Amino acid sequence: MSHYVIVGAGPVGRETARLLAGEGHSVVLTSRNAGSLDAGDVRTVSSDATDAAQLAGLAKGADAIFMCAMAAYHRWPTDFFPIMDGTVKAAEQVGAKLLITGNVYGYGEGATSPLTPDLEPNPTSRKGTVRHIMWQRALRSNVPALEIRASDYLGKGAVTYFSLLALPSLLKNEPVSFLGDPDVAHAWSFSKDVAKTLVAASRFTGEWGRAFHVPSQLASVRELLRRFALALNIECPNLLRLTAADLEAVGFSEAIEMSYLFEKPLLLDASQTETLLGVTASSLDTMVRDTLS
């Protein structure tokens, strides 16, 4: 039995805790508002990851710390760095490995799909720059680190562009407004597959200081809407394209710089994850059902 600490009690952090506890490990799940989790030997603790000493106390004897915390989208440049710094310092103090939940923003607008985990980062947005700096902070630490990179999430409780912009209209059987080109292929990552990849990566025996991609499913926004409509037993809704002015009008200007993600095909090469970690993507229909649950 091993001991693990998970920073961040969102859908990925909680599922990671469930998986580790299911394997018989002891887990501390911590965030500012950790809540409770009925899953084996999991202890939830409300704490602030920016306090490295406090986090190190929780992580004493831990084999690894999983950084699954999420800052408010509009506060990434101010809130994410202290969380990351506190987590890294805590890992260094107790000698725990680091596993970072990341995404594909750091590759930048000019990256060509399929994106591979060894692609040189070239962020072209504020959020991509934040993610890149966070990963560089982990790499500069004196403990082994891995980053698990996902595309846009599907899954119960996941707060994403799809859940914010499309799902409310779908549930009301109304026309849907969304970003970009609705007919280009896009990678969708299941929150539970992110957790599976994190857990599998914690056992990786190869060289650390690298990234793994989460095995994901491809579907255009239009095809994804069709799958959701089928699951809801409704007609597929009309699909409207959101402009930058529309996003400003609804108070979601933070999405404007990331709109490029939906303008051209976004494919995620996760073959190394499948081969080296033994993780494969859940079906798209499974993702849809879980999101609706």
C-alpha positions as CSV (number, residue, x, y, z in Angstrom):
1,M,0.0,0.0,0.0
2,S,1.2,3.5,-0.9
3,H,0.2,7.0,0.2
4,Y,-0.8,9.7,-2.2
5,V,-1.9,13.3,-2.0
6,I,-4.2,14.9,-4.5
7,V,-4.4,18.7,-4.8
8,G,-7.8,19.7,-6.2
9,A,-11.2,18.1,-5.5
10,G,-12.8,18.6,-8.9
11,P,-14.0,15.7,-11.1
12,V,-10.5,14.6,-12.0
13,G,-9.1,14.8,-8.5
14,R,-12.0,13.0,-7.0
15,E,-11.9,10.2,-9.6
16,T,-8.2,9.8,-9.1
17,A,-8.8,9.4,-5.4
18,R,-11.4,6.8,-6.0
19,L,-9.1,4.8,-8.3
20,L,-6.2,4.9,-5.9
21,A,-8.3,4.0,-2.9
22,G,-9.8,1.1,-5.0
23,E,-6.3,-0.2,-5.4
24,G,-5.9,-0.2,-1.6
25,H,-3.8,2.9,-1.2
26,S,-4.3,5.7,1.4
27,V,-5.2,9.0,-0.1
28,V,-5.5,12.6,1.1
29,L,-7.7,14.7,-1.2
30,T,-7.2,18.4,-0.5
31,S,-8.6,21.7,-1.8
32,R,-9.8,24.9,-0.3
33,N,-13.3,23.3,-0.1
34,A,-12.6,19.6,-0.2
35,G,-16.0,18.4,0.8
36,S,-16.3,14.6,1.4
37,L,-15.8,11.5,-0.6
38,D,-17.0,8.0,0.3
39,A,-14.3,5.9,-1.3
40,G,-12.1,3.6,0.8
41,D,-9.2,5.1,2.6
42,V,-9.6,8.6,1.4
43,R,-9.3,11.5,3.8
44,T,-10.6,14.9,2.6
45,V,-8.9,18.0,4.0
46,S,-9.7,21.6,3.3
47,S,-6.4,23.5,2.9
48,D,-4.7,26.0,0.7
49,A,-2.0,24.5,-1.6
50,T,-0.3,27.9,-1.8
51,D,0.9,27.1,1.8
52,A,3.8,24.7,1.0
53,A,4.5,23.9,4.6
54,Q,0.9,22.9,5.3
55,L,0.7,20.8,2.2
56,A,4.0,19.1,3.0
57,G,2.6,18.2,6.4
58,L,-0.3,16.4,4.6
59,A,2.1,14.8,2.2
60,K,4.6,13.4,4.7
61,G,5.4,9.8,3.5
62,A,3.6,10.3,0.2
63,D,4.9,8.5,-2.9
64,A,3.4,11.2,-5.2
65,I,1.4,14.4,-5.2
66,F,-1.1,14.8,-8.0
67,M,-1.7,18.5,-9.0
68,C,-5.3,18.5,-10.2
69,A,-6.3,21.9,-8.9
70,M,-8.1,24.4,-11.2
71,A,-8.0,28.2,-10.9
72,A,-10.9,30.4,-12.0
73,Y,-10.5,30.7,-15.8
74,H,-10.2,34.5,-15.7
75,R,-7.6,34.4,-12.9
76,W,-5.1,31.9,-14.3
77,P,-2.2,34.4,-14.6
78,T,-2.6,35.4,-10.9
79,D,-3.9,32.3,-9.1
80,F,-2.3,29.3,-10.8
81,F,1.3,30.2,-10.1
82,P,1.1,30.3,-6.3
83,I,-0.8,26.9,-6.3
84,M,1.8,25.4,-8.5
85,D,4.7,26.8,-6.5
86,G,3.3,25.6,-3.2
87,T,2.7,22.1,-4.7
88,V,6.2,21.8,-6.1
89,K,7.8,23.0,-2.9
90,A,5.8,20.5,-0.8
91,A,6.8,17.7,-3.1
92,E,10.5,18.7,-2.8
93,Q,10.2,18.9,1.0
94,V,8.9,15.3,1.3
95,G,10.6,13.8,-1.7
96,A,7.3,12.9,-3.5
97,K,7.0,12.6,-7.2
98,L,4.8,15.1,-9.1
99,L,2.0,14.4,-11.5
100,I,0.5,17.5,-13.2
101,T,-2.9,17.6,-14.8
102,G,-2.3,19.8,-17.9
103,N,-3.8,20.5,-21.3
104,V,-2.9,21.3,-24.9
105,Y,-2.9,25.1,-24.7
106,G,0.9,25.3,-24.4
107,Y,1.4,24.0,-28.0
108,G,-0.1,27.2,-29.4
109,E,-2.2,28.2,-32.4
110,G,0.5,27.2,-34.9
111,A,0.8,23.6,-33.8
112,T,-0.1,21.0,-36.5
113,S,-2.3,18.1,-35.6
114,P,-1.9,15.4,-34.6
115,L,-0.3,16.9,-31.5
116,T,2.4,14.7,-30.0
117,P,3.6,14.8,-26.3
118,D,7.1,15.6,-27.4
119,L,6.0,18.6,-29.5
120,E,8.0,21.8,-28.6
121,P,5.7,24.2,-26.7
122,N,5.0,27.5,-28.4
123,P,2.1,29.2,-26.5
124,T,0.3,31.9,-28.3
125,S,-2.3,32.8,-25.6
126,R,-2.1,34.0,-22.0
127,K,-3.6,30.7,-20.8
128,G,-1.2,28.7,-22.9
129,T,1.7,30.7,-21.5
130,V,0.5,30.1,-17.9
131,R,0.3,26.3,-18.5
132,H,3.8,26.3,-20.1
133,I,5.3,28.2,-17.2
134,M,3.6,25.8,-14.7
135,W,5.2,22.8,-16.4
136,Q,8.6,24.5,-16.5
137,R,8.3,25.1,-12.8
138,A,7.7,21.4,-12.2
139,L,10.7,20.5,-14.5
140,R,13.0,22.8,-12.5
141,S,12.2,21.0,-9.3
142,N,14.4,18.3,-7.8
143,V,11.8,15.6,-7.9
144,P,10.6,13.5,-10.8
145,A,7.6,15.1,-12.7
146,L,5.2,14.1,-15.4
147,E,2.5,16.1,-17.1
148,I,-0.8,14.5,-18.3
149,R,-2.2,16.6,-21.1
150,A,-5.9,16.4,-22.1
151,S,-8.0,18.1,-24.7
152,D,-11.5,19.5,-24.0
153,Y,-13.3,17.6,-21.3
154,L,-16.5,15.6,-21.3
155,G,-17.8,14.0,-18.1
156,K,-20.0,14.5,-15.1
157,G,-19.2,17.9,-13.4
158,A,-16.6,18.9,-15.9
159,V,-16.7,22.7,-16.5
160,T,-15.7,23.1,-20.2
161,Y,-16.6,25.1,-23.3
162,F,-19.1,22.3,-24.1
163,S,-20.8,22.2,-20.7
164,L,-20.9,26.0,-20.5
165,L,-22.0,26.9,-24.1
166,A,-23.8,23.9,-25.5
167,L,-25.2,21.7,-22.8
168,P,-27.6,24.2,-21.2
169,S,-29.3,24.8,-24.6
170,L,-29.3,21.1,-25.3
171,L,-31.1,20.3,-22.1
172,K,-33.7,22.9,-22.9
173,N,-34.0,21.6,-26.5
174,E,-33.0,25.0,-27.9
175,P,-30.6,26.0,-30.7
176,V,-27.0,25.7,-29.7
177,S,-24.3,28.4,-30.2
178,F,-20.7,27.4,-30.2
179,L,-17.2,28.4,-31.2
180,G,-15.4,27.8,-34.4
181,D,-16.0,25.5,-37.3
182,P,-18.7,22.9,-36.3
183,D,-17.5,20.3,-38.8
184,V,-13.8,19.9,-38.0
185,A,-12.5,16.9,-36.0
186,H,-11.8,17.7,-32.4
187,A,-10.4,15.6,-29.6
188,W,-12.6,15.1,-26.5
189,S,-11.1,13.8,-23.3
190,F,-13.1,12.0,-20.6
191,S,-12.5,13.2,-17.1
192,K,-12.4,9.6,-15.9
193,D,-9.8,8.7,-18.6
194,V,-7.7,11.7,-17.3
195,A,-7.8,10.1,-13.9
196,K,-6.9,6.7,-15.3
197,T,-3.9,8.2,-17.1
198,L,-2.7,10.0,-14.0
199,V,-2.9,6.8,-11.9
200,A,-1.2,4.7,-14.6
201,A,1.5,7.4,-15.0
202,S,2.3,7.3,-11.3
203,R,3.7,3.8,-11.9
204,F,5.7,4.7,-15.0
205,T,9.2,3.2,-14.7
206,G,10.7,5.0,-17.7
207,E,12.4,8.4,-17.7
208,W,10.3,11.2,-16.1
209,G,10.4,14.8,-17.0
210,R,8.0,14.2,-19.9
211,A,4.4,14.5,-20.9
212,F,1.7,11.9,-21.8
213,H,-1.5,12.6,-23.7
214,V,-4.9,11.4,-22.5
215,P,-6.4,8.9,-24.9
216,S,-9.4,10.8,-26.4
217,Q,-12.2,10.4,-28.9
218,L,-12.5,12.4,-32.1
219,A,-15.8,14.1,-33.1
220,S,-16.8,17.4,-34.7
221,V,-19.0,19.6,-32.6
222,R,-21.9,18.8,-34.9
223,E,-21.4,15.1,-34.4
224,L,-21.1,15.5,-30.7
225,L,-24.4,17.4,-30.6
226,R,-26.0,14.6,-32.5
227,R,-24.8,12.1,-30.0
228,F,-26.1,14.1,-27.1
229,A,-29.4,14.7,-28.8
230,L,-29.7,10.9,-29.4
231,A,-29.0,10.3,-25.7
232,L,-31.6,12.9,-24.8
233,N,-34.1,11.5,-27.3
234,I,-34.6,14.9,-29.0
235,E,-34.0,16.2,-32.5
236,C,-30.5,17.5,-33.1
237,P,-30.7,21.2,-32.5
238,N,-29.7,24.0,-34.9
239,L,-26.1,25.0,-34.5
240,L,-25.1,28.7,-34.6
241,R,-21.6,30.1,-34.6
242,L,-20.5,32.4,-31.9
243,T,-18.4,35.4,-32.8
244,A,-15.9,37.3,-30.6
245,A,-18.6,40.0,-30.2
246,D,-21.1,37.4,-29.1
247,L,-18.7,36.1,-26.4
248,E,-18.1,39.6,-25.2
249,A,-21.8,40.2,-25.0
250,V,-22.4,37.1,-22.9
251,G,-19.5,38.0,-20.6
252,F,-17.2,35.2,-21.7
253,S,-14.4,37.2,-23.3
254,E,-11.9,34.7,-21.8
255,A,-12.9,32.3,-24.5
256,I,-11.9,34.6,-27.4
257,E,-8.1,33.8,-27.3
258,M,-8.8,30.1,-27.2
259,S,-11.3,30.0,-30.1
260,Y,-8.5,28.8,-32.4
261,L,-8.8,25.4,-30.8
262,F,-12.1,24.9,-32.7
263,E,-11.2,26.6,-36.0
264,K,-9.2,23.7,-37.4
265,P,-8.8,19.9,-36.7
266,L,-7.4,19.2,-33.3
267,L,-6.1,15.6,-33.0
268,L,-4.3,14.2,-30.0
269,D,-1.7,11.5,-30.5
270,A,-1.9,9.3,-27.3
271,S,-0.2,6.2,-28.8
272,Q,2.6,6.4,-26.2
273,T,0.1,6.5,-23.4
274,E,-1.7,3.4,-24.8
275,T,1.6,1.5,-25.3
276,L,3.6,2.5,-22.2
277,L,0.8,3.1,-19.7
278,G,-1.9,0.7,-21.0
279,V,-4.7,3.3,-21.0
280,T,-7.2,3.5,-23.8
281,A,-10.1,6.0,-24.4
282,S,-13.6,5.3,-23.3
283,S,-16.2,5.3,-26.0
284,L,-17.8,8.6,-27.0
285,D,-21.2,7.4,-26.0
286,T,-19.8,6.5,-22.5
287,M,-18.5,10.1,-22.2
288,V,-21.9,11.5,-23.3
289,R,-23.9,9.4,-20.8
290,D,-21.6,10.3,-18.0
291,T,-21.8,14.0,-18.8
292,L,-25.6,13.8,-18.7
293,S,-25.6,11.8,-15.5
